Amino acid sequence: MNEAKSKKAAPKAQEKDDNMKNTEIEKALAKNDEEWLKRMLLLVLIMIIALLGID
């Protein structure tokens, strides 16, 4: 009986660990997206300034 309970508890613990890993990955990706957007905005601004300078 106790073995059955421990076998059921193990997948739940694994699922909890997976969920924690997923949230960490999601946070890292969100931060990465933010950095990417900042770089793209900077690139666009530089291109606009360069085009204005050409005229």
PDB file of N, CA, C and O in Angstrom:
ATOM      1  N   MET A   1       0.829  -1.200   0.000  1.00  0.00           N
ATOM      2  CA  MET A   1       0.000   0.000   0.000  1.00  0.00           C
ATOM      3  C   MET A   1       0.868   1.256   0.000  1.00  0.00           C
ATOM      4  O   MET A   1       0.614   2.195  -0.754  1.00  0.00           O
ATOM      5  N   ASN A   2       1.885   1.265   0.844  1.00  0.00           N
ATOM      6  CA  ASN A   2       2.768   2.429   0.910  1.00  0.00           C
ATOM      7  C   ASN A   2       3.555   2.607  -0.384  1.00  0.00           C
ATOM      8  O   ASN A   2       3.848   3.730  -0.795  1.00  0.00           O
ATOM      9  N   GLU A   3       3.894   1.488  -1.023  1.00  0.00           N
ATOM     10  CA  GLU A   3       4.625   1.567  -2.288  1.00  0.00           C
ATOM     11  C   GLU A   3       3.787   2.252  -3.360  1.00  0.00           C
ATOM     12  O   GLU A   3       4.306   3.032  -4.160  1.00  0.00           O
ATOM     13  N   ALA A   4       2.509   1.962  -3.372  1.00  0.00           N
ATOM     14  CA  ALA A   4       1.618   2.577  -4.361  1.00  0.00           C
ATOM     15  C   ALA A   4       1.540   4.078  -4.148  1.00  0.00           C
ATOM     16  O   ALA A   4       1.525   4.846  -5.109  1.00  0.00           O
ATOM     17  N   LYS A   5       1.489   4.496  -2.895  1.00  0.00           N
ATOM     18  CA  LYS A   5       1.436   5.939  -2.597  1.00  0.00           C
ATOM     19  C   LYS A   5       2.731   6.620  -3.012  1.00  0.00           C
ATOM     20  O   LYS A   5       2.706   7.709  -3.586  1.00  0.00           O
ATOM     21  N   SER A   6       3.862   5.984  -2.724  1.00  0.00           N
ATOM     22  CA  SER A   6       5.141   6.597  -3.075  1.00  0.00           C
ATOM     23  C   SER A   6       5.325   6.657  -4.589  1.00  0.00           C
ATOM     24  O   SER A   6       5.943   7.590  -5.101  1.00  0.00           O
ATOM     25  N   LYS A   7       4.792   5.668  -5.307  1.00  0.00           N
ATOM     26  CA  LYS A   7       4.886   5.691  -6.766  1.00  0.00           C
ATOM     27  C   LYS A   7       4.041   6.818  -7.350  1.00  0.00           C
ATOM     28  O   LYS A   7       4.416   7.415  -8.359  1.00  0.00           O
ATOM     29  N   LYS A   8       2.902   7.112  -6.720  1.00  0.00           N
ATOM     30  CA  LYS A   8       2.064   8.211  -7.192  1.00  0.00           C
ATOM     31  C   LYS A   8       2.686   9.555  -6.848  1.00  0.00           C
ATOM     32  O   LYS A   8       2.544  10.520  -7.599  1.00  0.00           O
ATOM     33  N   ALA A   9       3.376   9.621  -5.713  1.00  0.00           N
ATOM     34  CA  ALA A   9       3.976  10.881  -5.277  1.00  0.00           C
ATOM     35  C   ALA A   9       5.166  11.255  -6.156  1.00  0.00           C
ATOM     36  O   ALA A   9       5.409  12.437  -6.398  1.00  0.00           O
ATOM     37  N   ALA A  10       5.901  10.268  -6.632  1.00  0.00           N
ATOM     38  CA  ALA A  10       7.094  10.541  -7.434  1.00  0.00           C
ATOM     39  C   ALA A  10       6.772  11.304  -8.719  1.00  0.00           C
ATOM     40  O   ALA A  10       7.448  12.290  -9.010  1.00  0.00           O
ATOM     41  N   PRO A  11       5.770  10.892  -9.501  1.00  0.00           N
ATOM     42  CA  PRO A  11       5.463  11.667 -10.710  1.00  0.00           C
ATOM     43  C   PRO A  11       5.011  13.092 -10.396  1.00  0.00           C
ATOM     44  O   PRO A  11       5.311  14.022 -11.145  1.00  0.00           O
ATOM     45  N   LYS A  12       4.288  13.263  -9.285  1.00  0.00           N
ATOM     46  CA  LYS A  12       3.856  14.614  -8.913  1.00  0.00           C
ATOM     47  C   LYS A  12       5.058  15.487  -8.577  1.00  0.00           C
ATOM     48  O   LYS A  12       5.107  16.657  -8.956  1.00  0.00           O
ATOM     49  N   ALA A  13       6.035  14.910  -7.859  1.00  0.00           N
ATOM     50  CA  ALA A  13       7.244  15.662  -7.527  1.00  0.00           C
ATOM     51  C   ALA A  13       8.010  15.998  -8.801  1.00  0.00           C
ATOM     52  O   ALA A  13       8.517  17.110  -8.949  1.00  0.00           O
ATOM     53  N   GLN A  14       8.092  15.044  -9.715  1.00  0.00           N
ATOM     54  CA  GLN A  14       8.771  15.280 -10.992  1.00  0.00           C
ATOM     55  C   GLN A  14       8.052  16.360 -11.782  1.00  0.00           C
ATOM     56  O   GLN A  14       8.685  17.217 -12.398  1.00  0.00           O
ATOM     57  N   GLU A  15       6.725  16.313 -11.762  1.00  0.00           N
ATOM     58  CA  GLU A  15       5.929  17.313 -12.477  1.00  0.00           C
ATOM     59  C   GLU A  15       6.165  18.699 -11.888  1.00  0.00           C
ATOM     60  O   GLU A  15       6.243  19.685 -12.621  1.00  0.00           O
ATOM     61  N   LYS A  16       6.276  18.773 -10.573  1.00  0.00           N
ATOM     62  CA  LYS A  16       6.531  20.059  -9.909  1.00  0.00           C
ATOM     63  C   LYS A  16       7.903  20.595 -10.320  1.00  0.00           C
ATOM     64  O   LYS A  16       8.051  21.783 -10.608  1.00  0.00           O
ATOM     65  N   ASP A  17       8.910  19.705 -10.346  1.00  0.00           N
ATOM     66  CA  ASP A  17      10.249  20.110 -10.781  1.00  0.00           C
ATOM     67  C   ASP A  17      10.227  20.597 -12.225  1.00  0.00           C
ATOM     68  O   ASP A  17      10.862  21.598 -12.558  1.00  0.00           O
ATOM     69  N   ASP A  18       9.495  19.886 -13.082  1.00  0.00           N
ATOM     70  CA  ASP A  18       9.389  20.285 -14.486  1.00  0.00           C
ATOM     71  C   ASP A  18       8.726  21.650 -14.612  1.00  0.00           C
ATOM     72  O   ASP A  18       9.152  22.479 -15.417  1.00  0.00           O
ATOM     73  N   ASN A  19       7.682  21.884 -13.816  1.00  0.00           N
ATOM     74  CA  ASN A  19       6.997  23.175 -13.855  1.00  0.00           C
ATOM     75  C   ASN A  19       7.922  24.294 -13.411  1.00  0.00           C
ATOM     76  O   ASN A  19       7.898  25.385 -13.981  1.00  0.00           O
ATOM     77  N   MET A  20       8.748  24.028 -12.382  1.00  0.00           N
ATOM     78  CA  MET A  20       9.693  25.046 -11.919  1.00  0.00           C
ATOM     79  C   MET A  20      10.721  25.337 -13.010  1.00  0.00           C
ATOM     80  O   MET A  20      11.078  26.492 -13.238  1.00  0.00           O
ATOM     81  N   LYS A  21      11.192  24.291 -13.681  1.00  0.00           N
ATOM     82  CA  LYS A  21      12.155  24.476 -14.770  1.00  0.00           C
ATOM     83  C   LYS A  21      11.516  25.267 -15.906  1.00  0.00           C
ATOM     84  O   LYS A  21      12.148  26.143 -16.496  1.00  0.00           O
ATOM     85  N   ASN A  22      10.255  24.949 -16.207  1.00  0.00           N
ATOM     86  CA  ASN A  22       9.561  25.653 -17.282  1.00  0.00           C
ATOM     87  C   ASN A  22       9.412  27.129 -16.966  1.00  0.00           C
ATOM     88  O   ASN A  22       9.587  27.964 -17.854  1.00  0.00           O
ATOM     89  N   THR A  23       9.093  27.475 -15.724  1.00  0.00           N
ATOM     90  CA  THR A  23       8.943  28.890 -15.385  1.00  0.00           C
ATOM     91  C   THR A  23      10.286  29.601 -15.472  1.00  0.00           C
ATOM     92  O   THR A  23      10.348  30.759 -15.884  1.00  0.00           O
ATOM     93  N   GLU A  24      11.363  28.918 -15.089  1.00  0.00           N
ATOM     94  CA  GLU A  24      12.690  29.521 -15.214  1.00  0.00           C
ATOM     95  C   GLU A  24      13.030  29.765 -16.678  1.00  0.00           C
ATOM     96  O   GLU A  24      13.577  30.810 -17.031  1.00  0.00           O
ATOM     97  N   ILE A  25      12.707  28.809 -17.515  1.00  0.00           N
ATOM     98  CA  ILE A  25      12.965  28.952 -18.952  1.00  0.00           C
ATOM     99  C   ILE A  25      12.128  30.084 -19.526  1.00  0.00           C
ATOM    100  O   ILE A  25      12.622  30.882 -20.322  1.00  0.00           O
ATOM    101  N   GLU A  26      10.854  30.158 -19.124  1.00  0.00           N
ATOM    102  CA  GLU A  26       9.975  31.221 -19.612  1.00  0.00           C
ATOM    103  C   GLU A  26      10.493  32.594 -19.196  1.00  0.00           C
ATOM    104  O   GLU A  26      10.440  33.541 -19.981  1.00  0.00           O
ATOM    105  N   LYS A  27      10.991  32.706 -17.971  1.00  0.00           N
ATOM    106  CA  LYS A  27      11.552  33.985 -17.511  1.00  0.00           C
ATOM    107  C   LYS A  27      12.775  34.361 -18.338  1.00  0.00           C
ATOM    108  O   LYS A  27      12.936  35.515 -18.733  1.00  0.00           O
ATOM    109  N   ALA A  28      13.633  33.384 -18.596  1.00  0.00           N
ATOM    110  CA  ALA A  28      14.837  33.648 -19.384  1.00  0.00           C
ATOM    111  C   ALA A  28      14.473  34.068 -20.802  1.00  0.00           C
ATOM    112  O   ALA A  28      15.083  34.980 -21.359  1.00  0.00           O
ATOM    113  N   LEU A  29      13.480  33.403 -21.386  1.00  0.00           N
ATOM    114  CA  LEU A  29      13.060  33.755 -22.741  1.00  0.00           C
ATOM    115  C   LEU A  29      12.431  35.138 -22.781  1.00  0.00           C
ATOM    116  O   LEU A  29      12.649  35.888 -23.732  1.00  0.00           O
ATOM    117  N   ALA A  30      11.656  35.487 -21.765  1.00  0.00           N
ATOM    118  CA  ALA A  30      11.039  36.813 -21.716  1.00  0.00           C
ATOM    119  C   ALA A  30      12.121  37.884 -21.629  1.00  0.00           C
ATOM    120  O   ALA A  30      12.031  38.922 -22.285  1.00  0.00           O
ATOM    121  N   LYS A  31      13.141  37.627 -20.820  1.00  0.00           N
ATOM    122  CA  LYS A  31      14.244  38.579 -20.704  1.00  0.00           C
ATOM    123  C   LYS A  31      14.985  38.675 -22.038  1.00  0.00           C
ATOM    124  O   LYS A  31      15.390  39.761 -22.452  1.00  0.00           O
ATOM    125  N   ASN A  32      15.157  37.547 -22.698  1.00  0.00           N
ATOM    126  CA  ASN A  32      15.829  37.510 -23.988  1.00  0.00           C
ATOM    127  C   ASN A  32      15.041  38.305 -25.027  1.00  0.00           C
ATOM    128  O   ASN A  32      15.628  39.043 -25.818  1.00  0.00           O
ATOM    129  N   ASP A  33      13.718  38.158 -25.029  1.00  0.00           N
ATOM    130  CA  ASP A  33      12.860  38.911 -25.945  1.00  0.00           C
ATOM    131  C   ASP A  33      13.000  40.405 -25.710  1.00  0.00           C
ATOM    132  O   ASP A  33      13.055  41.191 -26.655  1.00  0.00           O
ATOM    133  N   GLU A  34      13.058  40.787 -24.445  1.00  0.00           N
ATOM    134  CA  GLU A  34      13.195  42.197 -24.104  1.00  0.00           C
ATOM    135  C   GLU A  34      14.512  42.751 -24.649  1.00  0.00           C
ATOM    136  O   GLU A  34      14.541  43.834 -25.234  1.00  0.00           O
ATOM    137  N   GLU A  35      15.594  42.009 -24.456  1.00  0.00           N
ATOM    138  CA  GLU A  35      16.898  42.433 -24.962  1.00  0.00           C
ATOM    139  C   GLU A  35      16.875  42.532 -26.487  1.00  0.00           C
ATOM    140  O   GLU A  35      17.419  43.476 -27.059  1.00  0.00           O
ATOM    141  N   TRP A  36      16.248  41.562 -27.138  1.00  0.00           N
ATOM    142  CA  TRP A  36      16.173  41.554 -28.595  1.00  0.00           C
ATOM    143  C   TRP A  36      15.403  42.773 -29.090  1.00  0.00           C
ATOM    144  O   TRP A  36      15.811  43.417 -30.056  1.00  0.00           O
ATOM    145  N   LEU A  37      14.286  43.093 -28.429  1.00  0.00           N
ATOM    146  CA  LEU A  37      13.496  44.259 -28.836  1.00  0.00           C
ATOM    147  C   LEU A  37      14.290  45.549 -28.678  1.00  0.00           C
ATOM    148  O   LEU A  37      14.216  46.433 -29.531  1.00  0.00           O
ATOM    149  N   LYS A  38      15.045  45.661 -27.596  1.00  0.00           N
ATOM    150  CA  LYS A  38      15.879  46.853 -27.388  1.00  0.00           C
ATOM    151  C   LYS A  38      16.916  46.985 -28.505  1.00  0.00           C
ATOM    152  O   LYS A  38      17.140  48.078 -29.025  1.00  0.00           O
ATOM    153  N   ARG A  39      17.535  45.881 -28.863  1.00  0.00           N
ATOM    154  CA  ARG A  39      18.553  45.922 -29.921  1.00  0.00           C
ATOM    155  C   ARG A  39      17.949  46.274 -31.273  1.00  0.00           C
ATOM    156  O   ARG A  39      18.538  47.033 -32.044  1.00  0.00           O
ATOM    157  N   MET A  40      16.776  45.723 -31.558  1.00  0.00           N
ATOM    158  CA  MET A  40      16.114  46.033 -32.831  1.00  0.00           C
ATOM    159  C   MET A  40      15.698  47.504 -32.882  1.00  0.00           C
ATOM    160  O   MET A  40      15.831  48.148 -33.922  1.00  0.00           O
ATOM    161  N   LEU A  41      15.204  48.032 -31.781  1.00  0.00           N
ATOM    162  CA  LEU A  41      14.827  49.443 -31.720  1.00  0.00           C
ATOM    163  C   LEU A  41      16.053  50.326 -31.945  1.00  0.00           C
ATOM    164  O   LEU A  41      15.990  51.309 -32.684  1.00  0.00           O
ATOM    165  N   LEU A  42      17.156  49.975 -31.310  1.00  0.00           N
ATOM    166  CA  LEU A  42      18.389  50.730 -31.495  1.00  0.00           C
ATOM    167  C   LEU A  42      18.846  50.667 -32.950  1.00  0.00           C
ATOM    168  O   LEU A  42      19.274  51.677 -33.507  1.00  0.00           O
ATOM    169  N   LEU A  43      18.759  49.504 -33.560  1.00  0.00           N
ATOM    170  CA  LEU A  43      19.143  49.346 -34.961  1.00  0.00           C
ATOM    171  C   LEU A  43      18.274  50.208 -35.869  1.00  0.00           C
ATOM    172  O   LEU A  43      18.785  50.865 -36.776  1.00  0.00           O
ATOM    173  N   VAL A  44      16.965  50.211 -35.631  1.00  0.00           N
ATOM    174  CA  VAL A  44      16.051  51.018 -36.445  1.00  0.00           C
ATOM    175  C   VAL A  44      16.359  52.503 -36.275  1.00  0.00           C
ATOM    176  O   VAL A  44      16.380  53.248 -37.255  1.00  0.00           O
ATOM    177  N   LEU A  45      16.597  52.931 -35.052  1.00  0.00           N
ATOM    178  CA  LEU A  45      16.924  54.344 -34.823  1.00  0.00           C
ATOM    179  C   LEU A  45      18.220  54.730 -35.530  1.00  0.00           C
ATOM    180  O   LEU A  45      18.305  55.809 -36.117  1.00  0.00           O
ATOM    181  N   ILE A  46      19.216  53.873 -35.482  1.00  0.00           N
ATOM    182  CA  ILE A  46      20.482  54.152 -36.167  1.00  0.00           C
ATOM    183  C   ILE A  46      20.263  54.239 -37.670  1.00  0.00           C
ATOM    184  O   ILE A  46      20.838  55.102 -38.333  1.00  0.00           O
ATOM    185  N   MET A  47      19.436  53.351 -38.211  1.00  0.00           N
ATOM    186  CA  MET A  47      19.168  53.381 -39.653  1.00  0.00           C
ATOM    187  C   MET A  47      18.431  54.658 -40.043  1.00  0.00           C
ATOM    188  O   MET A  47      18.728  55.244 -41.083  1.00  0.00           O
ATOM    189  N   ILE A  48      17.481  55.094 -39.231  1.00  0.00           N
ATOM    190  CA  ILE A  48      16.754  56.339 -39.522  1.00  0.00           C
ATOM    191  C   ILE A  48      17.706  57.518 -39.490  1.00  0.00           C
ATOM    192  O   ILE A  48      17.663  58.379 -40.369  1.00  0.00           O
ATOM    193  N   ILE A  49      18.566  57.563 -38.483  1.00  0.00           N
ATOM    194  CA  ILE A  49      19.537  58.661 -38.386  1.00  0.00           C
ATOM    195  C   ILE A  49      20.482  58.633 -39.582  1.00  0.00           C
ATOM    196  O   ILE A  49      20.821  59.681 -40.132  1.00  0.00           O
ATOM    197  N   ALA A  50      20.907  57.439 -39.986  1.00  0.00           N
ATOM    198  CA  ALA A  50      21.800  57.321 -41.140  1.00  0.00           C
ATOM    199  C   ALA A  50      21.102  57.796 -42.413  1.00  0.00           C
ATOM    200  O   ALA A  50      21.711  58.487 -43.229  1.00  0.00           O
ATOM    201  N   LEU A  51      19.844  57.435 -42.589  1.00  0.00           N
ATOM    202  CA  LEU A  51      19.103  57.873 -43.777  1.00  0.00           C
ATOM    203  C   LEU A  51      18.903  59.384 -43.780  1.00  0.00           C
ATOM    204  O   LEU A  51      18.982  60.023 -44.829  1.00  0.00           O
ATOM    205  N   LEU A  52      18.647  59.948 -42.617  1.00  0.00           N
ATOM    206  CA  LEU A  52      18.500  61.407 -42.542  1.00  0.00           C
ATOM    207  C   LEU A  52      19.826  62.099 -42.833  1.00  0.00           C
ATOM    208  O   LEU A  52      19.855  63.177 -43.427  1.00  0.00           O
ATOM    209  N   GLY A  53      20.910  61.480 -42.415  1.00  0.00           N
ATOM    210  CA  GLY A  53      22.231  62.053 -42.653  1.00  0.00           C
ATOM    211  C   GLY A  53      22.620  62.000 -44.125  1.00  0.00           C
ATOM    212  O   GLY A  53      23.380  62.850 -44.588  1.00  0.00           O
ATOM    213  N   ILE A  54      22.114  61.020 -44.867  1.00  0.00           N
ATOM    214  CA  ILE A  54      22.436  60.890 -46.288  1.00  0.00           C
ATOM    215  C   ILE A  54      21.805  62.030 -47.084  1.00  0.00           C
ATOM    216  O   ILE A  54      22.412  62.556 -48.016  1.00  0.00           O
ATOM    217  N   ASP A  55      20.591  62.403 -46.712  1.00  0.00           N
ATOM    218  CA  ASP A  55      19.891  63.479 -47.432  1.00  0.00           C
ATOM    219  C   ASP A  55      20.666  64.728 -47.227  1.00  0.00           C
ATOM    220  O   ASP A  55      20.283  65.782 -47.734  1.00  0.00           O
TER     221      ASP A  55
END
